[in-house]
Structures are given as C-alpha cells and as structure tokens.
Amino acid sequence: MSSLGRYVAPSWAGSLRSNPERANQSPMSNGRAAWRLGWVLIHLVVGLATIFFKFPRLSQAQKEMRVQVWSLQMLACLGIRLIVKGTPAAQGPVLLVANHISWLDISALHAARYCRFVSKSDVKGWPVIGRLAEGVGTLFIERQSRRDTRRIVHHMTASLAAGDVLAVFPEGTTGDGVHLLPFHGNLLQAAIAADASVQPVALTFVDESTGQNSQVPCYVGDDTLVASVWRTVATPGIAVHVHFGEIQKPEARDRRTWAADLHTAITQLRE
C-alpha cells in the first residue's frame, strides 16, 4: 500500500453531522465547517483562473501535472486523506473503470492519476464545475441517447488510439458506497475497438477513527449536492482509498462479458 502523502486539513477544519447515520465522527462547530467551505470555494476559483490564464501557455504534460496537484490540494482543503493502493497505469492508451460514490470521486482519481473523464452532459452546464471539467479535457455524453453514445465511443476510440488515459463510471450514476450497481458495457466498446487496456479502480471512503466505510461523501438518492458537500466539509477523519487493480486486455471478450468481469474485479478490490 502506498500513499501520496498525508494531506491534513488546517487546524480550522471542522465537522457537523447532518445525517448521524452516515458517520461516527463527532461534529464540530458550524463556523469552523463554514471556514473550511470558504477555502474550498477559493480553491475552485483558483482552478478556474488557472484554466483561463495559465493553461493556454502550458504543454499537455504541464497541464496534467497542474490538474493532479490541484486535485491533491482540493482533497487537503476538504480534509480528505488520499491513500493509493496498487499501481496506476504509467501511460496510455488505457481506460480506467471505477465505481461511483460521490462528487469527490473525480478529484480523488485525478489526485492519484491524471485522466480524461467521460461525464454526463448535465455537468457541462454547472456553474464553475462545468468550466473546470471542460478545461481538463472531459468528454461529455447524453446518457439517454444511443446516437450520442455512438458519438462518444467514436471519440473515446480516437483518444485511446492517440495514447490517452480515459476514465468512466460504468454504473452510470452514484451508488451508496456499500454495493456496486450493475455495470453498463457500452463505453467499453471504445477499448475493444482501439485494442486498449482497461484498469479496474475501486474507490472507498473510510472513517479513519473506526476503519469502517464512511457514507459521509455519498451523493445518492434524495441527497442534494449542497447537503453532501456540507457533510463532507463538516466531518473530520475521512480518507479516500483509490485501489488500482491489474491491467486487462480485451482478450476476445465482448463488452457485456468484460463489464461483468470488471464488476467482479472492483468488488474484490473493495473487500
């Protein structure tokens, strides 16, 4: 097991439980949690400024490094410790396939290994977040449109053929952090068409005081994004484990079979 450093929140980092069933940590004052949230917002603005004013002058490698460092710093602002297990792919072409729990998943994966995400088109319209996602090379898809799925698979295939590292959440939505939802295999067709490798990645949020899974950062069901963010900034002692599995080749599998195999692999990585 390896770790990319201990990114501990500053002394003002606080906690407030908005849903006592989601964690065992003791809550701290609203004011201290709001102070942490303020730093998160500032960091978002810094990221936006970097994309507008610095990215045009940077090489692709420099951009990727900036994205990874910014993501590490975002986890630090949130008081989330990153623990990386396994070995991320050193270079593309490779498609990272991960389970999906929270809005934090993207920052966690970017902090562990830069990649280009495939995300639902709605995100592109989100204030600040949408521009950040677009700026770091996200590919957007209309999930309900078969025609758009074919379009994005074509773009993914071209990106993989060019040596990119892409990432998808085949569940298609966030889960509860306990059980994996069924995997959709449509986007795996890009890896098959490009004869690219796929690496399964398991994401788990952990309450470090108990060693148990934490549902504090979950964003599922009736949750609102605001409620999920507030719980996260208000709760100390959370770590995100990013566990990279063995790299796989298509080996004549169709996308449905491969999706089922990856579901099994990620389930095992989370155990």
Backbone hydrogen bonds, N-H to C=O, Kabsch-Sander energy under -0.5 kcal/mol:
donor,donor_aa,acceptor,acceptor_aa,energy
2,S,84,V,-2.0
5,G,3,S,-0.7
7,Y,5,G,-0.8
8,V,6,R,-1.0
13,A,10,P,-2.2
14,G,32,R,-0.5
18,S,16,L,-0.6
22,R,19,N,-2.4
23,A,20,P,-0.5
28,M,15,S,-6.9
28,M,234,A,-0.6
33,A,29,S,-1.8
34,A,30,N,-2.7
35,W,31,G,-1.8
36,R,32,R,-1.8
37,L,33,A,-2.4
38,G,34,A,-2.1
39,W,35,W,-1.4
40,V,36,R,-1.8
41,L,37,L,-2.3
42,I,38,G,-2.2
43,H,39,W,-2.2
44,L,40,V,-1.9
45,V,41,L,-1.9
46,V,42,I,-2.3
47,G,43,H,-2.2
48,L,44,L,-2.2
49,A,45,V,-2.5
50,T,46,V,-2.3
51,I,47,G,-2.0
52,F,48,L,-2.1
53,F,49,A,-2.8
54,K,49,A,-0.5
54,K,50,T,-1.9
55,F,50,T,-2.3
57,R,54,K,-1.7
58,L,55,F,-1.7
63,K,59,S,-2.3
64,E,60,Q,-2.5
65,M,61,A,-2.0
66,R,62,Q,-2.3
67,V,63,K,-2.5
68,Q,64,E,-2.1
69,V,65,M,-2.6
70,W,66,R,-2.8
71,S,67,V,-2.2
72,L,68,Q,-2.2
73,Q,69,V,-2.4
74,M,70,W,-2.1
75,L,71,S,-2.2
76,A,72,L,-1.8
77,C,73,Q,-2.5
78,L,74,M,-1.9
79,G,75,L,-0.7
79,G,76,A,-0.9
80,I,75,L,-3.0
81,R,79,G,-0.5
81,R,238,I,-2.1
83,I,240,V,-2.5
84,V,2,S,-1.0
85,K,242,V,-2.7
92,G,163,G,-0.6
94,V,164,D,-1.7
95,L,197,S,-2.3
96,L,94,V,-0.6
96,L,166,L,-3.4
97,V,199,Q,-2.2
98,A,96,L,-0.5
98,A,168,V,-2.2
99,N,201,V,-1.0
105,D,102,S,-1.4
108,A,104,L,-2.5
109,L,105,D,-2.6
110,H,106,I,-2.7
111,A,107,S,-2.3
112,A,108,A,-1.4
113,R,109,L,-2.9
116,R,165,V,-2.7
117,F,115,C,-0.6
118,V,167,A,-2.0
119,S,117,F,-0.6
119,S,139,L,-2.8
121,S,141,I,-2.3
123,V,120,K,-1.5
124,K,121,S,-1.1
125,G,121,S,-0.5
125,G,122,D,-1.4
126,W,123,V,-1.6
129,I,127,P,-3.5
130,G,126,W,-1.9
131,R,126,W,-0.5
132,L,128,V,-2.5
133,A,129,I,-2.8
134,E,130,G,-2.4
135,G,131,R,-2.3
136,V,132,L,-1.4
137,G,134,E,-1.4
138,T,133,A,-2.1
139,L,117,F,-3.1
141,I,119,S,-2.4
143,R,141,I,-1.0
145,S,142,E,-1.9
146,R,144,Q,-0.6
149,T,145,S,-1.8
150,R,146,R,-2.1
151,R,147,R,-1.8
152,I,148,D,-2.7
153,V,149,T,-2.4
154,H,150,R,-1.9
155,H,151,R,-2.0
156,M,152,I,-2.9
157,T,153,V,-2.5
158,A,154,H,-2.0
159,S,155,H,-2.4
160,L,156,M,-2.8
161,A,157,T,-2.4
162,A,158,A,-1.3
163,G,160,L,-1.8
164,D,159,S,-2.4
166,L,94,V,-2.1
166,L,164,D,-0.6
167,A,116,R,-2.2
168,V,96,L,-2.5
172,G,169,F,-1.9
175,G,100,H,-3.0
184,H,170,P,-2.8
188,L,185,G,-1.1
189,Q,185,G,-0.5
189,Q,186,N,-1.5
190,A,187,L,-1.3
191,A,187,L,-0.5
192,I,188,L,-1.9
193,A,189,Q,-2.9
194,A,190,A,-2.1
195,D,191,A,-0.5
195,D,192,I,-0.7
196,A,191,A,-2.6
197,S,93,P,-1.1
198,V,248,Q,-2.7
199,Q,95,L,-2.3
201,V,97,V,-2.8
202,A,243,H,-2.6
204,T,241,H,-1.8
206,V,239,A,-3.1
207,D,212,Q,-3.2
208,E,206,V,-0.8
208,E,237,G,-3.0
210,T,207,D,-1.2
211,G,207,D,-3.1
212,Q,207,D,-0.6
214,S,205,F,-3.1
215,Q,22,R,-1.6
216,V,22,R,-0.6
218,C,215,Q,-1.2
219,Y,101,I,-1.7
223,D,220,V,-1.8
228,S,224,T,-2.2
229,V,225,L,-2.7
230,W,226,V,-2.5
231,R,227,A,-2.4
232,T,228,S,-1.8
233,V,229,V,-2.6
234,A,230,W,-1.6
235,T,232,T,-1.1
238,I,79,G,-0.6
239,A,206,V,-2.4
240,V,81,R,-3.0
241,H,204,T,-3.4
241,H,239,A,-0.5
242,V,83,I,-2.8
242,V,240,V,-0.6
243,H,202,A,-2.8
243,H,241,H,-0.6
244,F,85,K,-2.8
244,F,242,V,-0.7
245,G,200,P,-3.0
248,Q,198,V,-3.4
253,R,250,P,-1.9
258,W,254,D,-2.5
259,A,255,R,-2.4
260,A,256,R,-2.1
261,D,257,T,-2.2
262,L,258,W,-2.5
263,H,259,A,-2.1
264,T,260,A,-1.8
265,A,261,D,-2.2
266,I,262,L,-2.7
267,T,263,H,-2.1
268,Q,264,T,-2.1
269,L,265,A,-2.0
270,R,266,I,-1.5
271,E,268,Q,-0.9
